[in-house]
Amino acid sequence: MRRQAVILCGGVGSRLQPYTTVLPKPLMPIGNEAIVSILIRQLKRDGFEHIILASGYLGELMESYLGDGTKYGLTIEYSREEEPLGTAGPLTLIKNLEDQFLMVNGDTLCTLDFDAFYRMHQEEGSDATIGTYKKSVKIDLGVLQFGDDLLLKEYIEKPEYSFDISMGIYVLNRSVVDHIPRGERFDLPDLMRALVDRDIPVRGYRLEGTWYDIGRVEDYKIAQDEYESNPDYFFAKA
């Protein structure tokens, strides 16, 4: 079975406007190339030879920039949505999905070992595996905790909390597509909740490395600086 990856590239990138009024978010530059180009080279490094780009907004620019994948040494195909279908809905338009495939947001910059992630999914036998990252969130306010009688129990000044968050990277079995409604907007969080509600196993895989959500302006600026200072870091294998 060939290794296949679906890259989601259909969003309008509203958080990065005005840049994304002329460029789709995956074509935003990091160093001297587009973020999606870095991602494709990482996937090639880890044995993925068939890429499907699920595009929508400014999809013709994606096709013009990436072509058929020849310059990356793999095959790139395109699946174009005419109406926005969310992050899971575009899977219903793809006819040649493998029994297991990787799915990733096209604006992701990280140091994930996609090969290890994919193999763990196969070994554990889950129907879906979510790539997770430990993210700390600082609250720049005083947080109050009260009892039922509104007597103060705790006053926490500018606390920092840590959460397991989704990186927007998944390995999925093709069977989970049957749980996606056709012809309507449906997001990956909706799909994960639908699987859990049906007692279908969904497992997590935690990245111990670096991950940036390029769709956030603050992350985009940091990612640019880090990549330009040490691009080899994002291609090194542990």
Backbone bond lengths (Angstrom), bond angles and torsions (degrees), N, CA, C in turn:
res aa  C-N    CA-C-N  psi(-1)  N-CA   C-N-CA  omega(-1)  CA-C   N-CA-C  phi
1 M - - - 1.464 - - 1.526 109.79 -
2 R 1.323 117.04 125.64 1.460 120.34 179.90 1.526 110.27 -71.27
3 R 1.311 115.63 151.42 1.459 120.37 176.58 1.531 109.34 -83.90
4 Q 1.316 114.31 124.22 1.451 121.43 -174.35 1.520 109.81 -122.38
5 A 1.320 116.55 140.57 1.461 121.36 176.60 1.520 109.68 -130.77
6 V 1.324 115.70 135.15 1.458 122.57 173.60 1.528 107.44 -102.90
7 I 1.327 116.57 123.79 1.461 121.10 178.50 1.521 108.62 -107.39
8 L 1.329 115.85 121.94 1.463 121.22 -179.86 1.524 110.09 -80.90
9 C 1.319 116.08 119.28 1.465 121.07 -176.04 1.525 111.88 -134.05
10 G 1.330 117.60 23.47 1.455 119.68 -171.94 1.507 116.19 -95.88
11 G 1.346 118.72 -8.36 1.456 120.91 -175.12 1.524 113.09 -72.08
12 V 1.338 115.60 159.02 1.468 119.86 -178.76 1.522 112.40 -88.81
13 G 1.334 118.22 -10.72 1.465 120.40 175.90 1.516 113.30 65.06
14 S 1.341 116.85 45.49 1.466 120.55 -174.46 1.526 112.62 -61.98
15 R 1.337 118.33 -28.72 1.463 120.00 -178.38 1.529 112.74 -73.15
16 L 1.334 116.03 -14.63 1.469 119.75 179.75 1.528 112.55 -107.04
17 Q 1.306 116.49 11.82 1.465 117.37 175.85 1.528 110.11 -66.17
18 P 1.344 118.70 145.86 1.476 127.06 14.28 1.524 114.99 -89.15
19 Y 1.343 118.78 -1.52 1.472 120.11 -177.38 1.519 111.78 -57.30
20 T 1.340 116.63 -40.75 1.458 120.83 -173.75 1.527 113.50 -83.01
21 T 1.315 117.04 7.59 1.468 118.16 170.65 1.518 110.95 -75.67
22 V 1.321 116.86 -19.35 1.470 120.65 179.97 1.528 112.50 -120.26
23 L 1.328 118.09 -14.74 1.463 122.40 179.61 1.522 109.59 -130.27
24 P 1.340 118.33 136.13 1.456 118.84 169.22 1.530 109.28 -66.89
25 K 1.307 116.37 148.49 1.469 120.50 -173.42 1.535 113.46 -54.15
26 P 1.341 120.58 -41.05 1.475 119.32 179.80 1.521 114.59 -64.39
27 L 1.335 117.93 -14.24 1.468 120.24 177.72 1.521 112.48 -95.02
28 M 1.330 117.67 4.18 1.461 119.20 175.00 1.521 109.00 -61.97
29 P 1.331 117.60 136.77 1.472 119.82 -173.76 1.519 113.83 -77.25
30 I 1.316 114.58 140.33 1.468 123.97 167.86 1.524 105.15 -126.92
31 G 1.329 117.14 117.04 1.455 118.04 -171.12 1.512 109.23 64.68
32 N 1.324 117.28 -129.56 1.461 120.48 -177.87 1.525 112.76 -107.25
33 E 1.327 117.61 20.80 1.458 120.31 178.00 1.523 110.65 -146.44
34 A 1.317 116.38 166.73 1.453 121.71 180.00 1.523 110.47 -73.27
35 I 1.325 116.40 149.81 1.462 120.64 179.91 1.527 111.29 -58.22
36 V 1.343 118.17 -38.76 1.459 119.49 -179.00 1.525 111.02 -67.35
37 S 1.325 118.32 -28.28 1.460 121.36 177.35 1.533 110.72 -67.32
38 I 1.323 116.54 -40.47 1.469 120.72 176.01 1.521 109.86 -61.38
39 L 1.340 115.78 -44.59 1.460 121.00 179.91 1.524 111.40 -61.11
40 I 1.309 117.68 -43.46 1.469 121.04 179.68 1.523 110.69 -63.88
41 R 1.311 117.79 -39.54 1.471 119.99 178.31 1.532 111.09 -66.38
42 Q 1.337 117.56 -34.38 1.466 120.13 175.31 1.524 110.71 -66.31
43 L 1.328 116.68 -42.34 1.464 120.52 179.12 1.528 110.98 -64.24
44 K 1.322 116.79 -40.48 1.457 120.40 176.15 1.528 110.44 -60.66
45 R 1.317 117.43 -43.58 1.464 122.23 177.27 1.526 111.63 -55.25
46 D 1.334 116.56 -35.37 1.461 121.17 -174.05 1.524 113.57 -99.50
47 G 1.324 116.83 18.00 1.457 120.43 168.57 1.516 116.42 92.29
48 F 1.325 118.82 11.68 1.466 121.05 177.41 1.524 108.40 -90.93
49 E 1.353 114.57 118.54 1.459 118.39 -174.82 1.523 113.58 -110.66
50 H 1.337 117.39 -4.62 1.467 120.43 -179.91 1.524 108.68 -129.89
51 I 1.326 116.21 115.87 1.463 122.66 -177.71 1.523 108.76 -113.91
52 I 1.325 116.34 132.24 1.460 121.98 171.96 1.521 108.01 -115.63
53 L 1.323 116.86 120.62 1.452 120.92 176.86 1.527 109.24 -94.52
54 A 1.330 115.66 116.78 1.459 121.61 175.60 1.522 107.10 -88.89
55 S 1.325 116.40 101.26 1.457 120.95 -171.26 1.522 111.10 -114.14
56 G 1.312 114.56 167.98 1.455 121.81 177.57 1.507 108.43 -157.63
57 Y 1.333 116.04 -90.16 1.459 122.63 -179.25 1.535 111.12 -58.69
58 L 1.332 117.08 121.34 1.473 123.82 179.77 1.528 111.94 54.85
59 G 1.326 115.47 34.02 1.458 120.13 -177.61 1.520 113.95 -61.59
60 E 1.333 116.69 -28.25 1.469 119.43 -179.94 1.523 111.47 -65.06
61 L 1.343 117.50 -28.65 1.457 119.64 176.61 1.524 110.79 -70.88
62 M 1.336 116.62 -35.76 1.465 120.64 176.80 1.523 110.08 -60.83
63 E 1.321 116.38 -46.62 1.459 120.69 -178.05 1.521 111.34 -64.94
64 S 1.320 116.05 -39.38 1.466 119.95 -179.69 1.525 110.92 -66.03
65 Y 1.328 117.54 -39.04 1.467 121.49 -176.50 1.531 111.66 -75.63
66 L 1.325 117.24 -42.25 1.470 120.52 -171.58 1.522 113.19 -93.46
67 G 1.327 117.64 -28.81 1.453 120.33 -178.94 1.521 112.70 65.89
68 D 1.329 115.54 -148.24 1.465 120.72 -176.37 1.522 112.85 -93.67
69 G 1.325 116.71 6.43 1.461 120.74 177.75 1.508 115.14 93.99
70 T 1.332 117.07 -3.79 1.464 120.27 -177.14 1.526 112.06 -55.56
71 K 1.324 116.78 -40.67 1.464 119.06 -176.81 1.522 112.89 -69.61
72 Y 1.338 116.43 -14.05 1.473 120.72 176.89 1.529 112.40 -101.82
73 G 1.325 116.55 -6.92 1.459 120.58 -179.01 1.507 113.46 77.70
74 L 1.334 117.03 29.78 1.456 122.02 177.50 1.523 108.84 -148.92
75 T 1.327 117.00 -176.78 1.459 122.26 -179.25 1.523 110.29 -106.48
76 I 1.328 116.82 130.04 1.454 121.92 174.79 1.527 108.84 -117.85
77 E 1.327 115.59 126.70 1.455 122.61 172.50 1.530 108.45 -117.52
78 Y 1.337 115.58 166.38 1.462 120.10 -175.76 1.524 110.34 -128.41
79 S 1.324 115.16 139.03 1.461 121.93 173.54 1.525 106.39 -125.08
80 R 1.326 116.80 116.73 1.465 121.28 -171.76 1.515 110.42 -106.83
81 E 1.324 117.49 126.40 1.464 121.55 174.85 1.529 108.68 -91.72
82 E 1.338 116.18 137.84 1.461 120.55 178.96 1.522 111.36 -85.63
83 E 1.332 116.37 -31.94 1.460 122.78 175.61 1.522 107.92 -123.99
84 P 1.347 117.92 146.06 1.472 119.86 -179.45 1.530 111.83 -58.77
85 L 1.334 115.65 126.61 1.467 121.64 -177.99 1.522 112.36 -115.27
86 G 1.338 117.77 12.53 1.453 119.71 -178.84 1.518 110.86 79.29
87 T 1.326 116.11 -160.49 1.463 120.40 -176.71 1.528 113.45 -95.33
88 A 1.326 118.34 -21.53 1.467 120.94 177.37 1.521 112.01 -100.45
89 G 1.334 117.20 -33.52 1.459 121.56 -176.91 1.518 115.16 -53.53
90 P 1.349 119.69 -37.49 1.472 119.46 -179.34 1.528 114.13 -59.44
91 L 1.324 118.27 -21.14 1.467 120.11 179.11 1.526 111.70 -63.79
92 T 1.328 117.06 -26.94 1.469 119.79 -178.92 1.515 112.00 -71.34
93 L 1.332 118.02 -14.09 1.459 121.77 -179.71 1.522 112.82 -91.10
94 I 1.329 117.24 -11.66 1.470 121.70 -174.40 1.528 109.15 -93.41
95 K 1.310 116.61 121.30 1.469 121.39 -173.26 1.529 113.40 -91.84
96 N 1.307 118.25 -19.60 1.466 119.69 -172.03 1.528 112.23 -115.51
97 L 1.326 116.83 41.66 1.460 120.26 176.43 1.524 110.78 -69.93
98 E 1.338 115.69 139.51 1.459 120.80 174.15 1.527 109.65 -74.23
99 D 1.336 116.60 168.06 1.466 120.89 179.41 1.527 111.30 -58.89
100 Q 1.335 116.19 -32.74 1.461 122.42 174.86 1.523 107.91 -135.56
101 F 1.312 116.36 137.98 1.466 119.75 -178.74 1.523 109.43 -149.92
102 L 1.315 114.58 155.39 1.453 121.74 176.14 1.520 108.65 -92.45
103 M 1.331 116.74 145.92 1.455 121.92 177.53 1.522 108.06 -133.07
104 V 1.338 116.85 132.35 1.459 119.78 -173.56 1.522 109.55 -148.19
105 N 1.323 115.77 142.88 1.456 120.90 173.93 1.525 110.16 -66.40
106 G 1.320 116.98 138.89 1.447 121.54 -176.04 1.511 115.04 -74.61
107 D 1.329 117.60 -1.68 1.473 120.63 179.45 1.520 111.56 -112.27
108 T 1.331 116.77 26.66 1.461 122.41 -175.15 1.529 111.27 -94.57
109 L 1.327 116.04 130.77 1.466 121.63 170.68 1.516 107.40 -123.89
110 C 1.335 116.70 118.21 1.456 120.10 -176.94 1.522 110.11 -156.06
111 T 1.319 115.45 176.20 1.468 121.58 178.41 1.524 111.34 -110.51
112 L 1.328 117.18 23.07 1.462 121.06 -178.60 1.528 111.06 -61.96
113 D 1.327 116.22 137.62 1.456 122.73 169.67 1.529 106.69 -83.85
114 F 1.330 116.93 95.77 1.461 121.03 -175.99 1.525 111.55 -63.83
115 D 1.318 117.14 -30.25 1.460 121.43 177.93 1.524 110.78 -64.24
116 A 1.333 117.34 -48.96 1.471 120.84 179.51 1.520 111.11 -64.66
117 F 1.312 116.77 -39.24 1.460 122.17 178.33 1.528 110.82 -60.54
118 Y 1.319 116.40 -47.19 1.458 122.10 -179.31 1.531 111.21 -64.67
119 R 1.334 116.29 -43.77 1.466 120.10 -179.12 1.523 111.66 -65.96
120 M 1.338 117.37 -37.65 1.461 119.28 178.04 1.522 111.30 -62.11
121 H 1.326 117.11 -40.95 1.464 120.72 177.17 1.526 110.58 -58.46
122 Q 1.313 116.36 -44.52 1.457 119.96 -179.74 1.524 111.58 -64.68
123 E 1.326 116.12 -41.27 1.459 120.04 -176.33 1.522 112.72 -71.37
124 E 1.323 117.81 -35.04 1.462 121.27 -176.00 1.528 113.00 -82.53
125 G 1.316 117.20 -20.79 1.456 120.07 175.75 1.516 115.18 75.93
126 S 1.318 117.96 21.55 1.460 120.38 176.08 1.528 110.02 -78.35
127 D 1.327 115.70 160.00 1.457 119.74 176.02 1.527 110.97 -83.15
128 A 1.342 115.77 -25.08 1.458 120.84 178.71 1.522 108.78 -147.55
129 T 1.320 115.94 141.40 1.465 121.77 175.62 1.526 107.66 -129.40
130 I 1.335 115.74 130.44 1.457 122.02 -178.21 1.523 109.25 -105.41
131 G 1.318 116.73 129.38 1.455 120.78 171.96 1.521 109.65 -75.05
132 T 1.332 117.46 125.05 1.458 121.35 -175.68 1.530 110.84 -121.47
133 Y 1.319 113.68 158.46 1.459 121.25 -177.55 1.521 108.07 -142.99
134 K 1.318 116.54 136.81 1.465 121.12 178.59 1.527 108.30 -80.55
135 K 1.325 115.78 115.36 1.466 121.76 -175.27 1.523 109.98 -118.47
136 S 1.326 116.04 128.56 1.462 121.20 177.26 1.524 109.47 -95.45
137 V 1.322 115.08 136.98 1.467 121.76 179.89 1.518 108.26 -124.34
138 K 1.314 116.02 121.55 1.463 120.85 -179.61 1.526 109.35 -96.04
139 I 1.319 115.81 130.44 1.461 122.06 176.65 1.522 108.08 -97.89
140 D 1.317 117.22 113.85 1.467 120.98 -175.88 1.524 112.31 -85.97
141 L 1.311 115.92 39.65 1.467 122.62 179.02 1.522 108.68 -143.25
142 G 1.304 116.28 163.08 1.452 119.85 173.11 1.523 110.35 -79.12
143 V 1.332 116.83 126.84 1.466 122.28 -178.66 1.527 108.95 -101.45
144 L 1.325 115.84 126.54 1.460 121.90 -177.00 1.517 110.42 -106.50
145 Q 1.324 115.42 139.08 1.458 121.26 174.70 1.529 108.15 -120.74
146 F 1.353 115.51 122.54 1.458 121.87 -177.93 1.517 110.51 -113.41
147 G 1.303 116.23 154.68 1.458 122.17 169.10 1.516 109.66 -82.43
148 D 1.346 116.45 -179.59 1.466 120.83 -178.84 1.525 111.78 -61.91
149 D 1.326 117.15 -25.58 1.464 121.32 -178.78 1.532 112.21 -91.42
150 L 1.345 116.38 10.72 1.465 123.60 -178.33 1.518 113.08 61.39
151 L 1.333 116.70 23.96 1.455 120.21 169.15 1.527 108.14 -84.59
152 L 1.323 116.31 133.81 1.449 121.00 -176.58 1.524 111.22 -64.91
153 K 1.324 115.86 127.48 1.456 121.95 177.67 1.531 111.76 -102.20
154 E 1.331 116.39 -35.96 1.465 119.95 -175.07 1.518 109.18 -154.91
155 Y 1.328 115.27 140.84 1.456 122.08 175.12 1.534 106.45 -124.65
156 I 1.331 115.73 110.52 1.461 121.10 -175.42 1.524 108.01 -110.40
157 E 1.318 116.84 113.78 1.456 121.15 -176.21 1.530 110.51 -86.79
158 K 1.321 115.59 118.02 1.468 123.71 176.57 1.539 112.11 47.95
159 P 1.322 116.74 61.39 1.473 119.43 -177.80 1.528 111.96 -74.14
160 E 1.314 115.23 163.26 1.457 122.23 175.08 1.516 108.42 -123.74
161 Y 1.324 116.12 126.94 1.452 121.79 -178.86 1.524 109.89 -114.70
162 S 1.320 115.95 151.59 1.455 121.94 -178.61 1.525 109.38 -118.99
163 F 1.343 116.07 134.83 1.458 121.68 -177.34 1.526 110.21 -134.55
164 D 1.335 115.75 149.85 1.461 121.10 166.66 1.518 107.49 -82.36
165 I 1.324 117.58 117.39 1.464 121.01 -179.13 1.529 110.11 -115.28
166 S 1.319 115.81 158.11 1.458 120.93 176.50 1.517 109.90 -79.86
167 M 1.331 116.46 134.17 1.461 121.00 176.60 1.525 112.10 -86.73
168 G 1.331 117.27 -2.45 1.457 119.03 -174.97 1.514 112.17 75.83
169 I 1.337 116.06 27.79 1.465 122.19 179.30 1.527 107.96 -128.62
170 Y 1.322 116.79 128.40 1.462 121.80 -175.11 1.527 109.85 -137.81
171 V 1.341 116.00 153.69 1.459 120.91 158.70 1.525 105.56 -116.03
172 L 1.326 115.63 129.11 1.464 121.57 -174.13 1.520 110.92 -126.61
173 N 1.314 116.02 146.36 1.448 121.09 166.62 1.524 108.50 -82.75
174 R 1.306 116.89 144.92 1.467 120.48 -178.01 1.530 111.70 -58.03
175 S 1.327 117.31 -28.51 1.468 121.15 -178.01 1.525 113.01 -60.55
176 V 1.353 118.23 -24.42 1.468 118.72 -177.57 1.524 111.36 -70.80
177 V 1.340 117.47 -18.22 1.464 120.27 179.35 1.530 110.29 -63.98
178 D 1.329 117.55 -24.78 1.466 120.95 178.53 1.522 112.13 -64.06
179 H 1.322 117.39 -16.71 1.468 121.15 -179.12 1.523 112.60 -95.58
180 I 1.326 116.80 8.39 1.463 121.95 178.97 1.526 108.68 -102.56
181 P 1.331 119.22 121.84 1.466 120.23 177.66 1.522 111.42 -64.75
182 R 1.309 116.50 143.21 1.464 121.91 -178.42 1.524 110.90 -84.32
183 G 1.335 114.55 142.30 1.444 120.37 169.91 1.515 116.10 74.14
184 E 1.326 117.77 16.11 1.460 120.31 178.30 1.520 110.32 -143.53
185 R 1.309 115.26 161.98 1.462 120.20 -178.26 1.524 110.24 -68.79
186 F 1.335 115.80 132.16 1.464 121.45 -179.45 1.519 106.87 -153.62
187 D 1.328 116.08 125.78 1.458 120.39 -175.53 1.519 111.81 -101.77
188 L 1.329 115.68 163.02 1.465 120.03 -179.55 1.526 113.15 -61.10
189 P 1.342 120.75 -38.32 1.477 118.09 173.40 1.528 112.45 -58.89
190 D 1.351 117.46 -37.16 1.463 120.68 176.09 1.527 110.19 -61.93
191 L 1.329 116.28 -41.57 1.465 120.28 -179.49 1.516 110.92 -66.28
192 M 1.336 117.71 -43.94 1.465 119.90 -179.95 1.524 110.85 -62.28
193 R 1.338 117.40 -41.10 1.470 120.26 177.90 1.528 110.86 -65.23
194 A 1.331 116.49 -38.69 1.466 119.65 178.86 1.528 111.01 -63.44
195 L 1.336 117.21 -39.82 1.467 120.46 178.27 1.524 111.11 -65.52
196 V 1.326 116.94 -45.40 1.470 120.44 179.86 1.525 110.20 -62.19
197 D 1.339 117.32 -41.03 1.473 120.90 179.40 1.515 111.68 -61.78
198 R 1.330 116.89 -26.42 1.469 121.33 -179.67 1.534 111.86 -98.67
199 D 1.333 116.29 12.83 1.473 122.55 179.53 1.523 112.35 59.51
200 I 1.320 116.56 32.11 1.467 122.10 174.81 1.524 107.15 -92.12
201 P 1.340 118.06 126.38 1.470 120.39 -171.60 1.517 114.11 -65.79
202 V 1.328 115.23 130.06 1.459 123.93 174.45 1.519 107.19 -125.31
203 R 1.304 117.46 123.13 1.461 121.95 -174.52 1.533 109.77 -114.05
204 G 1.320 116.57 156.07 1.453 121.82 176.01 1.519 111.57 -104.75
205 Y 1.331 115.38 152.50 1.468 122.92 175.20 1.520 106.63 -133.85
206 R 1.325 117.07 112.49 1.461 120.67 -172.54 1.529 111.41 -90.88
207 L 1.325 115.04 129.12 1.459 121.65 175.28 1.522 109.87 -82.52
208 E 1.328 115.37 125.84 1.459 120.93 171.13 1.522 106.51 -104.69
209 G 1.294 116.12 78.46 1.453 120.53 -175.64 1.515 110.20 -170.96
210 T 1.325 116.75 -134.13 1.461 122.22 -175.39 1.519 109.98 -124.29
211 W 1.331 115.88 138.16 1.462 121.54 177.82 1.522 109.11 -146.64
212 Y 1.328 115.19 135.87 1.460 120.85 176.21 1.523 110.19 -130.18
213 D 1.318 114.90 138.80 1.457 122.14 172.04 1.527 106.77 -93.73
214 I 1.326 116.59 100.42 1.457 121.21 -173.95 1.525 111.33 -66.46
215 G 1.332 117.41 -16.75 1.449 120.68 177.68 1.517 113.48 -70.04
216 R 1.326 117.52 -12.11 1.458 122.36 176.72 1.521 108.48 -98.96
217 V 1.343 116.36 128.19 1.462 120.28 -175.35 1.519 111.73 -56.60
218 E 1.349 116.59 -43.18 1.462 119.62 -177.56 1.532 111.54 -65.02
219 D 1.344 117.57 -38.78 1.458 121.00 177.25 1.524 110.83 -69.54
220 Y 1.315 116.47 -38.18 1.464 120.62 -178.53 1.526 111.20 -60.27
221 K 1.307 116.51 -43.84 1.463 120.44 -179.03 1.527 111.17 -66.66
222 I 1.327 117.05 -42.03 1.464 120.75 178.66 1.530 110.24 -65.52
223 A 1.338 116.15 -43.33 1.461 120.95 -178.89 1.531 111.04 -61.75
224 Q 1.323 116.94 -40.65 1.463 120.01 177.76 1.526 111.13 -58.60
225 D 1.318 115.86 -47.07 1.468 119.87 -178.78 1.521 111.57 -64.20
226 E 1.334 116.89 -44.06 1.463 119.85 -176.48 1.524 111.29 -68.89
227 Y 1.337 116.81 -41.39 1.460 119.13 -179.40 1.527 111.15 -66.80
228 E 1.315 116.87 -43.16 1.464 119.86 -178.36 1.523 111.82 -66.26
229 S 1.333 117.45 -31.00 1.460 120.62 -179.72 1.526 112.26 -77.30
230 N 1.362 117.37 -27.18 1.468 119.61 -177.25 1.529 110.42 -157.52
231 P 1.330 118.34 71.78 1.473 119.84 -178.49 1.521 113.50 -62.68
232 D 1.340 117.92 -29.29 1.468 120.18 -178.98 1.525 111.69 -63.17
233 Y 1.328 117.24 -26.22 1.470 121.37 -179.96 1.527 111.09 -57.87
234 F 1.321 117.50 -33.26 1.459 121.44 -175.83 1.526 112.79 -84.38
235 F 1.331 116.49 -1.83 1.464 119.96 178.10 1.519 112.37 -121.87
236 A 1.316 116.95 -2.41 1.471 120.50 -179.89 1.519 109.76 -73.55
237 K 1.324 115.71 142.67 1.469 121.67 176.46 1.516 108.17 -102.41
238 A 1.355 115.20 132.13 1.463 120.02 -179.39 1.531 109.91 -66.86
